[in-house]
Amino acid sequence: MPASPVPEDGGAAGLRPLAWARVAVGAIFLLRSTPVAGVFDPGLGADVHPLLGWPDSANAVELGLGLSPRLVASLCVVRTIALVAFAAGVRPRLAGIVAVAAAIRLTFWLLQPVMPLLLAAIVAFAVARLVGWYRRRW
């Protein structure tokens, strides 16, 4: 059986829908986890100051894990930077994994039903990119 011909553009046209979906999911997650959400719906952005999950004196003990407020704040900043990189397409596999790893603690703390779905979507896009990269290597 002959091998399938390689498209002239190297297969980039087939990845364009995946890229647009990645940008959309990254933008939704970024809007929800920054104060920008309050511009569209003040009720939605009420818990997002300065970033979603930012520590205050009321939640000093995080899930019984004893995470310090500085560590929680740094996780919020790392998550936001990784989401910007993910949405912009700057090393999306690595950025997606970092965003999910930094947001896992936040997801279980907030217990909001939409955040795990967005995290799962980011993982799916990162895995799809990884599989595509692996298939091109062989």
Backbone torsions as a table, in degrees:
resi	resn	phi	psi	omega
1	MET	NA	125.0	-178.1
2	PRO	-71.4	149.3	178.5
3	ALA	-69.4	147.9	179.5
4	SER	-69.6	141.1	-178.3
5	PRO	-68.5	146.1	178.0
6	VAL	-83.2	128.3	178.7
7	PRO	-60.6	155.2	-177.9
8	GLU	-62.5	-32.0	-178.4
9	ASP	-85.8	7.6	178.8
10	GLY	75.8	13.0	179.8
11	GLY	89.7	6.9	-177.5
12	ALA	-67.0	-31.0	-179.3
13	ALA	-66.0	-31.3	178.2
14	GLY	-72.5	-20.9	-179.8
15	LEU	-90.9	-9.6	-176.8
16	ARG	-60.1	-44.6	177.1
17	PRO	-62.0	-37.0	177.0
18	LEU	-63.6	-39.9	179.0
19	ALA	-64.9	-43.3	178.9
20	TRP	-65.5	-37.8	177.2
21	ALA	-66.2	-39.7	177.4
22	ARG	-62.2	-43.5	178.4
23	VAL	-62.7	-41.3	-179.0
24	ALA	-65.3	-47.4	-179.6
25	VAL	-65.4	-42.5	178.1
26	GLY	-62.3	-40.2	179.4
27	ALA	-67.1	-41.5	178.3
28	ILE	-62.7	-46.8	-179.8
29	PHE	-63.9	-41.3	179.7
30	LEU	-66.3	-42.9	177.4
31	LEU	-62.2	-38.2	-177.4
32	ARG	-73.3	-28.6	-174.9
33	SER	-99.7	7.6	176.5
34	THR	-126.2	165.4	-179.5
35	PRO	-65.0	-7.5	179.2
36	VAL	-61.2	-28.2	179.7
37	ALA	-60.4	-31.7	-179.8
38	GLY	-66.6	-20.8	177.5
39	VAL	-66.8	-39.0	-177.4
40	PHE	-83.7	-37.9	-178.8
41	ASP	-147.6	103.4	-177.4
42	PRO	-57.6	-31.1	177.6
43	GLY	-68.1	-34.9	-179.5
44	LEU	-72.3	-36.2	-177.3
45	GLY	-91.0	8.6	-176.4
46	ALA	-65.9	-32.4	-177.8
47	ASP	-95.9	13.8	-173.6
48	VAL	-115.9	67.7	176.8
49	HIS	-140.2	121.3	-8.0
50	PRO	-76.3	-25.7	173.8
51	LEU	-136.8	157.8	178.8
52	LEU	-60.8	126.4	179.3
53	GLY	88.7	6.6	-179.0
54	TRP	-61.4	135.5	-175.3
55	PRO	-73.0	147.9	171.1
56	ASP	-136.5	-178.7	-176.1
57	SER	-68.5	-22.8	-177.8
58	ALA	-72.1	-29.7	-177.6
59	ASN	-118.7	50.5	-178.0
60	ALA	-67.3	-32.6	178.0
61	VAL	-100.1	112.2	-175.6
62	GLU	-92.9	108.4	175.9
63	LEU	55.3	23.6	-178.3
64	GLY	74.3	6.7	-179.6
65	LEU	-84.8	-14.7	179.8
66	GLY	69.9	32.1	177.3
67	LEU	-71.1	134.8	-179.9
68	SER	-72.1	152.5	178.2
69	PRO	-59.4	-32.9	177.3
70	ARG	-65.5	-40.9	178.7
71	LEU	-65.2	-42.4	178.9
72	VAL	-63.4	-42.9	178.5
73	ALA	-63.7	-40.6	179.1
74	SER	-67.5	-34.9	175.3
75	LEU	-63.4	-37.5	177.7
76	CYS	-63.9	-42.3	179.6
77	VAL	-68.2	-44.4	178.8
78	VAL	-61.0	-42.6	178.9
79	ARG	-60.3	-43.6	-178.3
80	THR	-66.4	-43.0	178.1
81	ILE	-63.4	-42.3	179.0
82	ALA	-65.4	-36.2	177.9
83	LEU	-67.1	-38.6	176.3
84	VAL	-62.4	-45.0	178.8
85	ALA	-64.1	-40.5	179.7
86	PHE	-63.0	-47.8	-178.5
87	ALA	-67.0	-31.9	-179.4
88	ALA	-82.4	-11.7	178.7
89	GLY	85.6	17.2	177.9
90	VAL	-86.9	105.5	-176.7
91	ARG	46.7	62.9	-171.4
92	PRO	-61.6	-31.8	178.3
93	ARG	-63.3	-52.0	-179.0
94	LEU	-65.5	-43.2	-179.4
95	ALA	-63.4	-39.5	178.3
96	GLY	-65.2	-41.5	179.4
97	ILE	-66.8	-41.6	179.1
98	VAL	-65.6	-42.3	179.6
99	ALA	-61.9	-42.8	179.7
100	VAL	-67.5	-43.4	-179.5
101	ALA	-63.1	-38.7	-179.9
102	ALA	-76.1	-24.4	-176.0
103	ALA	-96.2	-9.4	-179.0
104	ILE	-58.2	-46.0	179.0
105	ARG	-60.3	-42.2	-179.6
106	LEU	-65.8	-38.9	-177.3
107	THR	-61.8	-47.2	-178.8
108	PHE	-72.9	-27.4	178.7
109	TRP	-71.0	-42.2	-177.3
110	LEU	-79.8	-31.0	-178.6
111	LEU	53.9	43.0	176.5
112	GLN	-95.6	135.2	-173.8
113	PRO	-68.2	-23.8	-176.3
114	VAL	-82.1	-28.6	-176.2
115	MET	-64.3	-43.9	177.1
116	PRO	-61.5	-33.0	178.2
117	LEU	-67.4	-41.5	177.2
118	LEU	-66.2	-39.0	176.7
119	LEU	-63.5	-41.1	178.2
120	ALA	-64.2	-37.4	177.8
121	ALA	-65.3	-40.9	178.6
122	ILE	-64.6	-41.2	176.9
123	VAL	-62.3	-41.5	-179.8
124	ALA	-62.2	-42.6	178.9
125	PHE	-67.0	-40.0	178.5
126	ALA	-64.3	-41.5	178.6
127	VAL	-67.5	-39.5	178.5
128	ALA	-62.6	-40.6	177.3
129	ARG	-65.8	-39.4	179.6
130	LEU	-64.9	-42.7	178.7
131	VAL	-65.2	-42.1	177.4
132	GLY	-62.0	-41.3	178.1
133	TRP	-63.6	-43.5	-178.5
134	TYR	-64.9	-40.7	-178.7
135	ARG	-66.8	-36.0	179.1
136	ARG	-70.6	-29.8	-178.9
137	ARG	-70.1	-29.5	-177.6
138	TRP	-113.2	NA	NA
